[in-house]
Amino acid sequence: MKQLIQPENATEADVIKKILEENGILARVESFHDTAYDGLFQLQRGWGVVYVPESEHVRARKILEDWQSSTPRDIPWDESTE
């Protein structure tokens, strides 16, 4: 398995995994959260990693780039920016 992306959070990781699996690519999500250290590694290393088979890495990267470029950046119903 080869690292594809470090998502910002669990929700992003789950969405990426689902998109890849809908395209026939097996994906594995690994969180850096460790209950013994109360998330210390996530502060240092980020939330976690999404892995894909090395043979599918290029195709997975393309699918991910297409998804990221089609995601709206400004959500009109997001009141936190007002």
C-alpha angles and dihedrals in degrees: 000000000000129000113256105174145341104233122210094235147348094277093055090046092052093048092049091048091050093049091050093047090049085058093050097259119131110227131188123201119206121187121205090213113125117185092205090063096032096238096314092139091053089058090052102036106022130253098304144281139278114217129196132182111280090236090059098041097103093047092045091051090053092049090049093048091049090050094047093049091051096049113104112244099197113050108201094208094052104110095182091084095056 
